[in-house]
């Protein structure tokens, strides 16, 4: 399910266990942390710990990219992952379209982590 990722990002995604909302698509550098993978709040903290360990970098991700667990964006992600909505594409996509935080792709995150590498 993971495709065309640099080795360190591939390792991070696999170790964290990222699963895209659209299970028919693969995870690539274009995949967005919140919008495609649904990683928010405390889950992002866990993801970032793995990322920092693998990249040996503590570059911080600007917080406006990662909504808190109590935000409306986190609610929309939770609804999109819930059963049976996750299996009804047009309803799932409606919830995902409501997310307001700016998109942060795995490519953007990779570049950020390499800045001082």
Secondary structure, 3 states (H helix, E strand, C coil): CECCCCHHHHHHHHHHCCCCCCCCCCECCCCECCCCCCCCHHHHHHHHHHHHHHHCCCCCCCHHHCCCCCCHHHHHHHHHHCCCHHHCHHHHHHHHHCCCCCCCEHHHHHHHHHCCC
